[in-house]
Amino acid sequence: MNVLGSAAIVRSTDRDAALRRYEALFGVPPLHEFPIVDRELNVAVFPGLSVLSGEPSALAPLTDLRATIFVGSLRETEGELRQTGWATEGPLGAGASLLARDPDGNLIEFVETTGGGQ
């Protein structure tokens, strides 16, 4: 597995308040924002941190989501995860992503990227 970077994930039911908080903390607006349409969620990406926002019912299935790890190959990563006891749960949204749960129950999103993460 070729890990290229990672980002912690925080959840919020108040997107605007969360963005103000993290803009003040980092001193910059989000580097990137996008919706996860199928799940009715929004993502705002800051350096090393992603704010996942939406209604409580949309956030509830992702209570255990801890981080995003950026990898060079999802196929390779999925194979290695399964061999080491992880359970895969499918994508978070459209694109090259995979949710996987470690044996302790922590949920991590793996995203295939050609760059160095975010």
N, C-alpha and C positions, 0 to 999 in steps of 0.2 A: 504494500500500500504506500502510495506516495502522497503524504500530507503536505499541502501547500499553504495552509493557514487555518485559522479558526476564529470564531466570533461567539461570544456569550449571547444568550437570548434572554430578554426581559419581556414580560407580557403586560399589556395595559388595556383596560376597557375605555380609557380616555386618551385617544391618540394625540389630540392637540396639547393636552397638559404634559403628556410624556415627551413629546417632541420639544416643547419649551424647556423642560427639565434637562434633557440630554444635550440640547443645543447650548444651554448655559454651561453645562459640565464640560463639554468638549470644545466650546468656543467656535463651533462651526455648525451650519445646517447639515441635515443628512446628506451623505455622499450619494445616496441612491434611494429611491422609493418605488415600490411596486405593490400591486394587489395580488393576493392569491384568491382568484375569483371563485374557484370551486369550493373554497372553505369560508368565504366572506371575511377574509382577513387582509390586513395591510402590513407591509414591512417597511421600516425606515432603517437604513444602514448607516451606522456611525463607525468610526475607527475601532474595530475590535468588538463591537456590540451591535446587535440588531434588536429593534423594538418591534414586537409582534403585537398588533392591536386589532381589536374587534369586540363584538358582543360577548358576554360571558359564555353563552352557549357555543359560540364558535371557538373560543379559547379552551373550553373544558377538556376536549380530547387531547390537548397538548400540554396539560399541566406538568407532565414529567419532562418536557422538552428542555434540555439544558444548553445546547450549543449547536452551531453549525460547524462542520469540519469540511474544508475544501480539499478535494482529492483530484489526482490526475486521471483516474479511471474508476468509474462506478462499478463496472463489471468486476474488475480485479478486487476492489474494496469489498463488494458484496460477498465474493467467494471467501476472502480472508475473514470477514466478520462471522460468517456462518461456521467456518472451521474453528473459531475460537469461542463459540457459545452464544453469539448474538442472535437475536430473532429479528428478521426484517418485517416491516409493516407497510411497505409501499411508499410512494412519493408523498411529499408534503403538498406540492402543487405541480403544475405543468413544468416540463423541462427535465433536466438531468439531476434529479434529487432522489434520495432514499432515506426513509426513516428507519432507524434500527434501535433496538433496545438491548442494553447489556444485561448480563446475568443478575445485576443488582436492581434492575428496573429503570435505569436512567435512559431516557429517550434522546437520541442524537440524530440530527439531520446531516447527511453526507451529500455534498454537492460537487458534481464534476465541473472542473474549470481548467482552462489552459494557463491561466495566470497564477498569481500568488495569492489567491483568495481575494479579500476585499482591501 
